[in-house]
């Protein structure tokens, strides 16, 4: 899988940015193409509890609170652990860390646009969607969070090799979502043909919400699924077999699954608060790396608080193993994911110039003696 790059003029090698912007936006809205409903189970936000503010702590930027959004999902390990362990609150001092838990990308983008949250953890597709629909005016990606956690899981009685996928019924979470685009791109790389809209062709692509995909698998209505964690591990617990880990298709086996975004207004007005949250994110990722078992338990505890139900060990353990936390937003892979959507015919060429601002992340990394993130795929602010 090759990464998409832009030339010095800001255009993709594969073609110029479309002048039919309104048409492109209409496509995005109608699908809705780049949402990340795949990583959630519904569309509502829920308030999440917060750690106590230390007595006498000073507020940052004079703010009473910073509102942080994330999904109740293991691919959002960084904010789950940072919330549970109080890392965000410690970094914000006397400014209260408030939380909202989302189950779908569009609702989190809407919350960011309305000012209901200031900073969020979200997947690449809704970040692209939100940035494009606003004409590049509503958000910036300011840091990375996680890589990996997407697998092709199949019924081993029906599919034994990758070639056996041809002619079978494979579920993806939603038309045009991150995993759907990845699967369509993989199908094309095999030389097979599938109509992206209908899902019909050499492989039948069945768009199925993650919460119902395990039941569809058990009933035999699908033969497998290209899905994120923990749905992939739920399928394995039902007797499925991992036929392919998507990370194997990417350079260095890394691809973005979760980013840190912030509203441009909040970034401009309260950079110290954004820096504090990014600092806590970097510290949390370091702690997860050095305390994997404690971090896994903390994430599951927060999941239970947020959703009312913890993940069982036979789902949590393999799901956790497939996620890699990262401060690097892996910009080239986000750029490639947008290109794959374009090639599949699901998206007209988006203009993503300026979607990244890694200034504060690199300031934090330098202060902590860590190397900077130097690759923004040519999509950083000028």
DASUL-V389050 format. One record per helix or strand of 2 or more residues. SS is the DSSP state (~ for helix, > for strand). FROM is the first residue (numbers start at 1). TO is the last residue. If there is no record, write none. Layout:
ss:SS from:FROM to:TO
ss:SS from:FROM to:TO
//
This chain:
ss:~ from:21 to:31
ss:~ from:37 to:39
ss:> from:46 to:48
ss:> from:65 to:71
ss:~ from:74 to:85
ss:~ from:87 to:92
ss:> from:96 to:102
ss:~ from:105 to:114
ss:> from:119 to:122
ss:~ from:124 to:133
ss:> from:139 to:148
ss:> from:150 to:154
ss:~ from:162 to:165
ss:> from:169 to:172
ss:~ from:178 to:189
ss:> from:204 to:207
ss:~ from:210 to:219
ss:> from:224 to:228
ss:~ from:231 to:237
ss:> from:241 to:245
ss:~ from:246 to:249
ss:~ from:251 to:253
ss:> from:256 to:263
ss:~ from:264 to:269
ss:~ from:271 to:290
ss:~ from:292 to:307
ss:~ from:313 to:321
ss:> from:323 to:325
ss:~ from:331 to:343
ss:~ from:359 to:367
//
